[in-house]
Amino acid sequence: MNGEVILRDAVLGEEARVVQFVRALAEYEKLLEEARGTEADFRRALFGRPRRAWALFAECDGRAVGFALWFYNFSTFAAKPGLYVEDVFVASEHRGRGIGRMIFRHLARRALDEGCGRMEWRVLDWNAQAIGFYRSIGARPMDDWTEQRLDGDALAEFGE
């Protein structure tokens, strides 16, 4: 293994690899029971019309060792789009090699190239290693904002 890492966009036909990475992340986050997305779901989201999300893989010697999935949102205050990083995951045996930093830098450049005013993501409060990494790249917590969610039965009931 020469150790060179390359980043490349996911392509149609790699939905199974996306599912594998999402499930690996969900297992790491102790949320495996919530990872219900199928290959067909990711095919629609990543390659359907309209496209809802984008993904990339970090590869070392032709083997996928990392993954990111993102989508775009919009800030009315900045009147610009934002890049929202939904997931980043690097296989445990490849952590500490700068792959996560490489992925985040790539996404930051993409956000700038596409005129985004910000890049955002969430982190579980117990994930001290990830929080430390995020501080090292200059990210700051949004302590004065509380995330809200409407899903499942509550979403269905409210939407009716």
C-alpha positions, 0 to 999 in steps of 0.5 A: 500500500503506497498510501496515496489517498485520492478523492472522487465523486460517487458515480451511478452504480456505487449505491451499495458502497454508500449504504455500507459507509452509512451503516458503518457510520451509524454503527459507530454512532450507536444508531444502526437501527436508524440507518434504513436507507436502501440502494434505491433510496440513495440512487434517487437522492444522488442520481435522480432528478432533481438531485437531492444529495452528492457523495464522494469517496476517499480511496487508498490503493483503489479501496474506499477508506472514507466517505462524505455525503452533502447537500445544499441549503440556503441562508436568507440572511446571507442570500447565498447557498450553504453546503451542509455536510450530512456525513463524513466517515473514515474507516477506523484503520485509516484514521489519523492520516489526515483523510478527514481533513482532506475531505473537509478541505475539499468540501470547503473548496467546493463550497467556495467555488459554488458561491456558498456563504457557509458550510455546516454539519452536526456532531454528537456531543459525546464525540470528543475526538470529532469535536477536537478535530472540528475545532482544529480546522476553525469550526465553531459551535452554534451554542445559541441554536437548538436543533428541532426535528419533525419526523415519523408519525409526528411529521405525518400527522402534522402534514395531514 
